[in-house]
């Protein structure tokens, strides 16, 4: 577990290097962790006979690994578990950037890329992995749920990929307008974007005496916790 | 342009087929368009020598094509423009689903996958493509901006991929708890998620007499327009 900010000029200096706009690259592992910890879904890329596929998968960081959760039996999940190289991508959009020209207009974002090979979490660690995933996606929920049945654990496929080869790219600030555009008669600035939670909705088959728990009503919006 | 709802049992019945949970598959092209039109960034997968990469790229639908925008000169952009097969993935998260067990807990989402080969938008159509992208990302902005300079158009790389081979998957509803779990002493339901815009922020170098335009202050949240 390496939650302290640190430089990672190692493997991150290779295939994951940001060759375009390298000033946007961030080498701080705490930034990687923050981006992953704000995500509940990651885009997982895999190539099969040269054809790329990108799958949205539930994700949760467990120390210096990223857990990925999907359905047992999917052919792409099987290919991933068999050791086919993957690329995991997470991007958070933080705002629309209005520059003085279409060309300089852009977005604020934080983006993480992880390259690696995933392995299936072995059966004796699957309960822990399911707890980490559940607590990441639904914080506070694990303690009030019944324990998973053995057949549920057997039917749960969790993969993990080490956070060893990665890059982080951040687009911040405002439009980088050239001097000759600064007098254009238009507003320039940024419109922030964020993900927010609405009001909880009861399941239609919810019985009486089961109020919405505080860990749901009080769940901070993603990235605000 | 095919904005009318219609069945697409053609190529979408092949490589993009949803083999897991096929009841979640949607074959209506209007659903595809709605998912793409709510996105400003897509995850674009490409394989280079068996190694997958996933790139976040700005996107905008132009009829029955999806435009993708990145930096000229990136090696992956060049590979995409050279005809390497790609996979475009867009996922919107609509809520966290609290079932009575960790196993049945899930998310509400709408996800689109497009397989295909991208081509560079030719120079004489690039102004149109830049207008479509700008108006999609910053609705109402194009009319008030100066025209792009020729050198800006030359430095703008826009790709497009036909919306021919695709699939849409939607996770809706609540947890699918088995009968024996319905008496579990826990709340069950759904916590909605959505993307919202905050208050616009002026650029630090904004001159006087340039108020925030109505198309920014009045921009509806994504998916609400």
HADDOCK unambig.tbl for C-alpha pairs under 7 A between the chains (distance, minus, plus):
assign (segid A and resid 20 and name CA) (segid B and resid 74 and name CA) 6.14 0.50 0.50
assign (segid A and resid 43 and name CA) (segid B and resid 43 and name CA) 6.99 0.50 0.50
assign (segid A and resid 45 and name CA) (segid B and resid 45 and name CA) 6.01 0.50 0.50
assign (segid A and resid 45 and name CA) (segid B and resid 52 and name CA) 5.70 0.50 0.50
assign (segid A and resid 45 and name CA) (segid B and resid 53 and name CA) 6.39 0.50 0.50
assign (segid A and resid 45 and name CA) (segid B and resid 54 and name CA) 5.97 0.50 0.50
assign (segid A and resid 46 and name CA) (segid B and resid 52 and name CA) 5.35 0.50 0.50
assign (segid A and resid 47 and name CA) (segid B and resid 47 and name CA) 5.80 0.50 0.50
assign (segid A and resid 47 and name CA) (segid B and resid 50 and name CA) 6.00 0.50 0.50
assign (segid A and resid 47 and name CA) (segid B and resid 51 and name CA) 6.77 0.50 0.50
assign (segid A and resid 47 and name CA) (segid B and resid 52 and name CA) 5.55 0.50 0.50
assign (segid A and resid 50 and name CA) (segid B and resid 47 and name CA) 5.99 0.50 0.50
assign (segid A and resid 50 and name CA) (segid B and resid 50 and name CA) 6.19 0.50 0.50
assign (segid A and resid 51 and name CA) (segid B and resid 47 and name CA) 6.77 0.50 0.50
assign (segid A and resid 51 and name CA) (segid B and resid 85 and name CA) 6.02 0.50 0.50
assign (segid A and resid 52 and name CA) (segid B and resid 45 and name CA) 5.68 0.50 0.50
assign (segid A and resid 52 and name CA) (segid B and resid 46 and name CA) 5.35 0.50 0.50
assign (segid A and resid 52 and name CA) (segid B and resid 47 and name CA) 5.56 0.50 0.50
assign (segid A and resid 52 and name CA) (segid B and resid 52 and name CA) 6.48 0.50 0.50
assign (segid A and resid 52 and name CA) (segid B and resid 85 and name CA) 6.99 0.50 0.50
assign (segid A and resid 52 and name CA) (segid B and resid 86 and name CA) 5.93 0.50 0.50
assign (segid A and resid 52 and name CA) (segid B and resid 87 and name CA) 5.74 0.50 0.50
assign (segid A and resid 53 and name CA) (segid B and resid 45 and name CA) 6.37 0.50 0.50
assign (segid A and resid 53 and name CA) (segid B and resid 87 and name CA) 5.45 0.50 0.50
assign (segid A and resid 54 and name CA) (segid B and resid 45 and name CA) 5.97 0.50 0.50
assign (segid A and resid 54 and name CA) (segid B and resid 87 and name CA) 6.27 0.50 0.50
assign (segid A and resid 54 and name CA) (segid B and resid 89 and name CA) 6.05 0.50 0.50
assign (segid A and resid 74 and name CA) (segid B and resid 20 and name CA) 6.12 0.50 0.50
assign (segid A and resid 85 and name CA) (segid B and resid 51 and name CA) 6.03 0.50 0.50
assign (segid A and resid 85 and name CA) (segid B and resid 52 and name CA) 7.00 0.50 0.50
assign (segid A and resid 86 and name CA) (segid B and resid 52 and name CA) 5.92 0.50 0.50
assign (segid A and resid 87 and name CA) (segid B and resid 52 and name CA) 5.74 0.50 0.50
assign (segid A and resid 87 and name CA) (segid B and resid 53 and name CA) 5.46 0.50 0.50
assign (segid A and resid 87 and name CA) (segid B and resid 54 and name CA) 6.27 0.50 0.50
assign (segid A and resid 89 and name CA) (segid B and resid 54 and name CA) 6.05 0.50 0.50
assign (segid A and resid 100 and name CA) (segid B and resid 145 and name CA) 6.65 0.50 0.50
assign (segid A and resid 101 and name CA) (segid B and resid 145 and name CA) 5.82 0.50 0.50
assign (segid A and resid 101 and name CA) (segid B and resid 146 and name CA) 6.46 0.50 0.50
assign (segid A and resid 102 and name CA) (segid B and resid 134 and name CA) 6.44 0.50 0.50
assign (segid A and resid 102 and name CA) (segid B and resid 148 and name CA) 6.99 0.50 0.50
assign (segid A and resid 103 and name CA) (segid B and resid 152 and name CA) 6.46 0.50 0.50
assign (segid A and resid 134 and name CA) (segid B and resid 102 and name CA) 6.43 0.50 0.50
assign (segid A and resid 144 and name CA) (segid B and resid 186 and name CA) 6.96 0.50 0.50
assign (segid A and resid 145 and name CA) (segid B and resid 100 and name CA) 6.64 0.50 0.50
assign (segid A and resid 145 and name CA) (segid B and resid 101 and name CA) 5.83 0.50 0.50
assign (segid A and resid 146 and name CA) (segid B and resid 101 and name CA) 6.47 0.50 0.50
assign (segid A and resid 148 and name CA) (segid B and resid 102 and name CA) 6.99 0.50 0.50
assign (segid A and resid 152 and name CA) (segid B and resid 103 and name CA) 6.46 0.50 0.50
assign (segid A and resid 174 and name CA) (segid B and resid 203 and name CA) 6.24 0.50 0.50
assign (segid A and resid 185 and name CA) (segid B and resid 210 and name CA) 6.76 0.50 0.50
assign (segid A and resid 186 and name CA) (segid B and resid 144 and name CA) 6.96 0.50 0.50
assign (segid A and resid 186 and name CA) (segid B and resid 210 and name CA) 5.85 0.50 0.50
assign (segid A and resid 187 and name CA) (segid B and resid 210 and name CA) 4.96 0.50 0.50
assign (segid A and resid 187 and name CA) (segid B and resid 211 and name CA) 5.99 0.50 0.50
assign (segid A and resid 187 and name CA) (segid B and resid 212 and name CA) 5.74 0.50 0.50
assign (segid A and resid 188 and name CA) (segid B and resid 202 and name CA) 6.18 0.50 0.50
assign (segid A and resid 188 and name CA) (segid B and resid 203 and name CA) 5.48 0.50 0.50
assign (segid A and resid 188 and name CA) (segid B and resid 206 and name CA) 6.31 0.50 0.50
assign (segid A and resid 189 and name CA) (segid B and resid 200 and name CA) 6.95 0.50 0.50
assign (segid A and resid 189 and name CA) (segid B and resid 201 and name CA) 5.44 0.50 0.50
assign (segid A and resid 189 and name CA) (segid B and resid 202 and name CA) 4.31 0.50 0.50
assign (segid A and resid 189 and name CA) (segid B and resid 203 and name CA) 4.18 0.50 0.50
assign (segid A and resid 190 and name CA) (segid B and resid 200 and name CA) 5.66 0.50 0.50
assign (segid A and resid 190 and name CA) (segid B and resid 201 and name CA) 5.16 0.50 0.50
assign (segid A and resid 190 and name CA) (segid B and resid 202 and name CA) 6.58 0.50 0.50
assign (segid A and resid 191 and name CA) (segid B and resid 197 and name CA) 6.54 0.50 0.50
assign (segid A and resid 191 and name CA) (segid B and resid 198 and name CA) 6.38 0.50 0.50
assign (segid A and resid 191 and name CA) (segid B and resid 199 and name CA) 6.40 0.50 0.50
assign (segid A and resid 191 and name CA) (segid B and resid 200 and name CA) 4.46 0.50 0.50
assign (segid A and resid 191 and name CA) (segid B and resid 201 and name CA) 6.32 0.50 0.50
assign (segid A and resid 192 and name CA) (segid B and resid 197 and name CA) 5.49 0.50 0.50
assign (segid A and resid 192 and name CA) (segid B and resid 198 and name CA) 4.96 0.50 0.50
assign (segid A and resid 192 and name CA) (segid B and resid 199 and name CA) 6.70 0.50 0.50
assign (segid A and resid 192 and name CA) (segid B and resid 200 and name CA) 6.62 0.50 0.50
assign (segid A and resid 193 and name CA) (segid B and resid 195 and name CA) 6.70 0.50 0.50
assign (segid A and resid 193 and name CA) (segid B and resid 196 and name CA) 5.68 0.50 0.50
assign (segid A and resid 193 and name CA) (segid B and resid 197 and name CA) 4.54 0.50 0.50
assign (segid A and resid 193 and name CA) (segid B and resid 198 and name CA) 6.10 0.50 0.50
assign (segid A and resid 194 and name CA) (segid B and resid 195 and name CA) 5.53 0.50 0.50
assign (segid A and resid 194 and name CA) (segid B and resid 196 and name CA) 5.56 0.50 0.50
assign (segid A and resid 194 and name CA) (segid B and resid 197 and name CA) 6.53 0.50 0.50
assign (segid A and resid 195 and name CA) (segid B and resid 193 and name CA) 6.70 0.50 0.50
assign (segid A and resid 195 and name CA) (segid B and resid 194 and name CA) 5.53 0.50 0.50
assign (segid A and resid 195 and name CA) (segid B and resid 195 and name CA) 4.38 0.50 0.50
assign (segid A and resid 195 and name CA) (segid B and resid 196 and name CA) 6.18 0.50 0.50
assign (segid A and resid 196 and name CA) (segid B and resid 193 and name CA) 5.69 0.50 0.50
assign (segid A and resid 196 and name CA) (segid B and resid 194 and name CA) 5.56 0.50 0.50
assign (segid A and resid 196 and name CA) (segid B and resid 195 and name CA) 6.19 0.50 0.50
assign (segid A and resid 196 and name CA) (segid B and resid 196 and name CA) 6.80 0.50 0.50
assign (segid A and resid 197 and name CA) (segid B and resid 191 and name CA) 6.55 0.50 0.50
assign (segid A and resid 197 and name CA) (segid B and resid 192 and name CA) 5.50 0.50 0.50
assign (segid A and resid 197 and name CA) (segid B and resid 193 and name CA) 4.54 0.50 0.50
assign (segid A and resid 197 and name CA) (segid B and resid 194 and name CA) 6.52 0.50 0.50
assign (segid A and resid 198 and name CA) (segid B and resid 191 and name CA) 6.41 0.50 0.50
assign (segid A and resid 198 and name CA) (segid B and resid 192 and name CA) 4.97 0.50 0.50
assign (segid A and resid 198 and name CA) (segid B and resid 193 and name CA) 6.10 0.50 0.50
assign (segid A and resid 199 and name CA) (segid B and resid 191 and name CA) 6.42 0.50 0.50
assign (segid A and resid 199 and name CA) (segid B and resid 192 and name CA) 6.70 0.50 0.50
assign (segid A and resid 200 and name CA) (segid B and resid 189 and name CA) 6.96 0.50 0.50
assign (segid A and resid 200 and name CA) (segid B and resid 190 and name CA) 5.66 0.50 0.50
assign (segid A and resid 200 and name CA) (segid B and resid 191 and name CA) 4.47 0.50 0.50
assign (segid A and resid 200 and name CA) (segid B and resid 192 and name CA) 6.61 0.50 0.50
assign (segid A and resid 201 and name CA) (segid B and resid 189 and name CA) 5.44 0.50 0.50
assign (segid A and resid 201 and name CA) (segid B and resid 190 and name CA) 5.15 0.50 0.50
assign (segid A and resid 201 and name CA) (segid B and resid 191 and name CA) 6.32 0.50 0.50
assign (segid A and resid 202 and name CA) (segid B and resid 188 and name CA) 6.20 0.50 0.50
assign (segid A and resid 202 and name CA) (segid B and resid 189 and name CA) 4.32 0.50 0.50
assign (segid A and resid 202 and name CA) (segid B and resid 190 and name CA) 6.58 0.50 0.50
assign (segid A and resid 203 and name CA) (segid B and resid 174 and name CA) 6.22 0.50 0.50
assign (segid A and resid 203 and name CA) (segid B and resid 188 and name CA) 5.49 0.50 0.50
assign (segid A and resid 203 and name CA) (segid B and resid 189 and name CA) 4.18 0.50 0.50
assign (segid A and resid 206 and name CA) (segid B and resid 188 and name CA) 6.31 0.50 0.50
assign (segid A and resid 210 and name CA) (segid B and resid 185 and name CA) 6.75 0.50 0.50
assign (segid A and resid 210 and name CA) (segid B and resid 186 and name CA) 5.85 0.50 0.50
assign (segid A and resid 210 and name CA) (segid B and resid 187 and name CA) 4.96 0.50 0.50
assign (segid A and resid 211 and name CA) (segid B and resid 187 and name CA) 5.98 0.50 0.50
assign (segid A and resid 212 and name CA) (segid B and resid 187 and name CA) 5.76 0.50 0.50
